[in-house]
Amino acid sequence: MVIGLIGLGKMGRMLFSQMRERNHEVHAHDINEVVSDEVVAEGGCFYDSLEKLVQSLERPRALWLMLPAGTITEAVFQKLLILLDQEDVLMDGGNAHYKDSVRRAEEAAIAGIHYLDVGTSGGVEGARNGACMMIGGKKEVFFRMETLFRDLTVPSGYLYTGTAGSGHYLKMVHNGIEYGMMQAIGEGFNLLHHSPYDFELEQVAKVFNHGSVVRSWLMELTEKLLREDPGQEALAGVIPSSGEGKWTLEEALHLQVPIPVIAQSLMVRYASGDEEKYGEKIVASLRNAFGGHEVHKKDVK
């Protein structure tokens, strides 16, 4: 299959390699032209503009977006609406908000362009060696592209999820679950770290991953990172948030569905980046004001 791939960041670059390994012809574009030599070395074609990329593909075209959610994806999408022709297929494998995907599918349909939202999980390793994909859009268009999804995923690793937006909706909830699972692992190992026992935490993660109820790829990664840096001394403990946990919580609030674990895991991420700790200072001052409790003041040099 001939694919136009737009976006060669961490995920897109690995998807490109897997597409080529599966013998797909890949025409790629990225604003970072440094990767062009790598693309050509792996048998792909690189174009320095969207116009040249689109012109290089025979109709009906199949294009894959792998860009950050938000402004960048929207700008490229709007440009492609002008450049593409009827019956072309545009697949968005990034972490777009599902409501944006519903709207984009409607706008694409007006132009006669087919749009599939592809929730992609498995991280960089999955993008290179076999991902998990959740695909929303018209079923007949999904069937048209199914060979590509089969080639890019692990066995039983792709699912047609329904109408437009459903793929990115499912990926949003998936990421919310991921937030909660990682938070539970972090809390558990924090307790073990402070326990009265001298656990070798790398070995704990290893045994947890052999036959226990909590065995998982996340536990494999926990074993690996604890082997490399048992005390995690090199890290600041700030947990960035990609946005999908927030979207999951907003959807739960809209539907009035309780998701306390996911909500709390998101709050922990926000708290991790709060170096000012203004709220904590207010609470400490209040305890001192009404109860005379001790407050800890900064060292002034």
N, C-alpha and C positions, 0 to 999 in steps of 0.2 A: 504494500500500500504506500502511496505517496502522501507524506504528511508535511504541512507547514507548521513549524514549531516556533512560537513567539515567547521568548523569555528563557534565558539560559543561566538563571541563578542556581542556587544549590540544588533545588528539586528539578528544574528544567534541564540542567546540564546532565544529571543522572538519567532522566527520562530519555534524553537524546541518545545516550550510550546504549540504553536498553532497546530503543527502537532500532538502532543500527544493528545491534547484535541479533535482533529478530528479523533482520533483512528488510526492514522498511526503508524506503527512500526518504530522507529527511532534508527539507529545505528550512534553514533556521534563520532567525533574526533576533538580535539583542542590541540595545543601545551601547553596550560594552563590547567594542570590537576586538578587545584583547583575546576573546575566546575563539575568534574566527579561525586561527591556525589549528586549534584543537579540533574544531568541527571538521575542517577539511582533512585533517590527518586521519579521522575516523570514517572518512568516506561520505561525509555530508556536504551540503552546499550552504554557504553563509551569504546573507544579503544585508547591506547596511541600511536598508529602508523597508518599511512595510510595503510600499508600492512595488519595489523590485521583487520582494518575496511573493506577493500575490501574482504578479505577472509571470513568475517562473512556473507556476502550477497550472496544470491542465484542468479544465472544467469537467465534471463538477469537483470542486476543491474540498479538501478536508484540512482544517486548521485547528491547532491546539494552543490555547492560551495557558501560560504558566507564569502568572504575574501576581504581585502583591494585591490584596483586596483594596478597593477604594479608588482613588483618583487615577492611578496609572491604568488599572484595568478598564475603567470607564472611558478614558481618553482613547485607548487602543480600540476598544469595542466600537465606539462611535465612528472612528476612522474606518474600521473594517466594514461597517454598514454601507459606506460609500464605495469601497473598493471591491467588495464581493458581489457575486451574481446569484441569481435564483438557483436553488438546489445545492448551493455550497453548504458545507457543514462547518459550524464553529463550535468547538468544545472548550469549556472553561474548566481547567483542572485545579485552579487556585482556590483559596478559601474565601470565596465571595459570600456575602449575606444572601440568604435564600430569596428575600424579597427583591433584591437587585437582579437575581437570576430570573425570577418570574417576569419582571419588567423587560429585561433584555430579550427573553424568549419572545415576548409579545412584539417588541420593536423589530426583532429579526424577522418574525413571521410576516410583518407588513411588507418587508422588502423581499419576501420569498426565500429567505435564508433560514436554514435549520440550526437550532441552538440546543446543545446538550450541556447541562451542568453536571460536572464530574467531581464529586467529593473524593479526594485522594488521601489515603492514610498509609502509614508505614515508614514515614520519615525518608531521609536521604537513602538509607539502605534499601527501603522498599522501592523507591523510585528506580534504583539501579538494578535490583535483583528480583523484583516481583512485589507489587503493591497490592492494596485493597482499594477497590473503586466502587462508588455508589453513583449511579447514573440516572439523571432525570431528563425528561423530554418526551418527544413523540416516540412510541414504541418502534415504528417502522424505521426511524432514523437510527435508533439504538441497534436494531438488527443489522442495518447497513454497516455500522462501525464495530460490530461485536468482535470481529477477528482481532482488531487492534486492542480492545479491552482484554481479551483473552491472553494476548501476547504480553501485555504489560503487568499482569497480575499473577499471584500465586494460584494454584489450583483451588477452585471454588471461591476465588477472591474478588469477584465482581458481581454486582446485582443491579438489575434494572429496577428502579425504585418507584416509577410512576411519572406523573406529569411534571412540567417544568418547575424547578425549585426544589423538588423532593430530594435530589441527590445532595445538594448543598445543605438542605435542612437536616438530613440524616448525618452528614459529616459534622454539622454544628453540634448536634446532640452527642455524637461520638466524642468530640473534643471535650464537651462538658464532663462526660464520664471519665475521660482520661485525666482531667483536672483532679477529680475526686480520688481516683486510684493513686495518682502520684502523691497527693496530699497524705493519704493514709500510709503509704510506704515511708514518706518522709517523717511523719509523726512517730511511727513505730520504731524506726531506726534511731530517732532522736532519743526516745525513751531507753532503748538498749544502750545507746552511747553514754547515758547518764546513770545507768543501773549500777548496783553494787557488784555486778559480776564482770569479769574481764573477758567479754565476748570478742572473738575475732569476727568482726562484722562482715567481712568478705565471705567467710565460711558460713555465716548465718544465711546470707543471701543465697549462697550456693545450695545449702540444704533445703531452704525454702523452695527452691526451684526444682527439687527432685521429689515428686510425689505429693507435695503439700497442696492444699486447696488454693494457695495464693501463687502458685507457679505461673510464670508469665514472661513475656519478652521484657517487660519493665523490670522484673526481678533479675533477669539476665543482665540488663544494663546496670542495675544497682550493684551486682557482684563485680562487674567490670570497673565501674568508677571507684568502688571502694578498694579494689586491688591497686588501682593506679594512684589513688590519693586517699588513704584511710581516714584522715582527719579533715579532708576537704579544706585544707588550709589555704589553698590558692583562690578560693571563691569568696565573694562579698556577701553572699546570701540574699541577693536581690533576685526575685523571680519575675521576669518580664511576662506580660500577658499579650497574646497574639490578637485577642479580641473575640474569639469564638466562645470562650467561657462567658463573657459578658452578654453576647447575643443569646446564648442558651438561657441565662438567667432572665433576660428581658422577655423571652418567649414564655418562660414558665410564669412570670408575673402576669403577662397578658392573658394566659390561659388559666391562671390561678391554680397552678399545679405545684405542690411543694417539692423543692429539690434542695433541702438544707445542706447536704454534704457538698454539692457542687457550688452552692452559694458561698459557703464558708471557705472553700478552697480558693475561690476568687478573691474574697476579702483578705485572705492571707497573702496573696500575691500583691495586692495593693499595699498592705501593711509593710511588706518586705522592702518596698522602695521609699518608705517614708522616713527619711533621715532626720527631718525636723522633729518628729514625734510630738507635734503641738497638742494633739488630743490627750496623749499620755501625761503631758505636763499639766494640763488642766485638771485631770483626774487626781494626780499627785498633790496638786495645790489644794483641791477641794478636801481631800482626806486630811491634810494638815490643818485646814481652816476649821473643820467641824470636830475633828478628833485629836488634833495635835500630833498626828502621825508624822514620822520622820520623812523628810524629803532629801533626795540626793541632788546636790548642786554640782554644776560643772566646775572643773578646776580652772581657775582664772590665772593665766600666766602674765 
